[in-house]
Amino acid sequence: MLPYIILAYLMIPDVFGLAGVYGFPGDTLDRPGPTACQATLTARHGKAAYLRMLAAGVAHRSLPCGTQLRLVRGERATDAWVVDRGPFGIIGPLGRWRAGKQLRRGEAWRGALDLRPGVARRLGFSDGLFLVGGWIVK
């Protein structure tokens, strides 16, 4: 019985929820400039490594910068790194959307992750919101 409990525990994703795409050309909601983790990751790994991580990057509100995730959507999977903070899209009780960093009564986060375009492509979508699961790799 214990092996089944361990297997079930390992199958529960560390991150699960809706994911959207950000950082594409013409993205009016993405602020220009460095990502929230750029200084930390560049100092820790160097600029070339940071740029590789950025190409396979995601935004998460609380995971540490540089956390590697294995993301899965259906039968597609890819590795990604936390390179930014977000998503900060909030859906209100009447279905209205706003950007913010704190929830008010009756509100919910729009999603669990924001994906850079390359990550979204590897998971099979380019816009909209899709359900993804993610496991911390290291």
Buried (B, 14 or more C-beta within 10 A) or exposed (E): EEEEEEEEEEEEBEBBBBBBBBBEEEEEBBEEEEBBBBEBBBEEBEEEBBBEBBBBBBBBBEBEBBBBBBBBBEEEBBEBBBBBBBBBBBBBEEEEEEEEEEEEEEBEBBBBBBBBBBBBBBBEBEEEBBEBBBBBEE
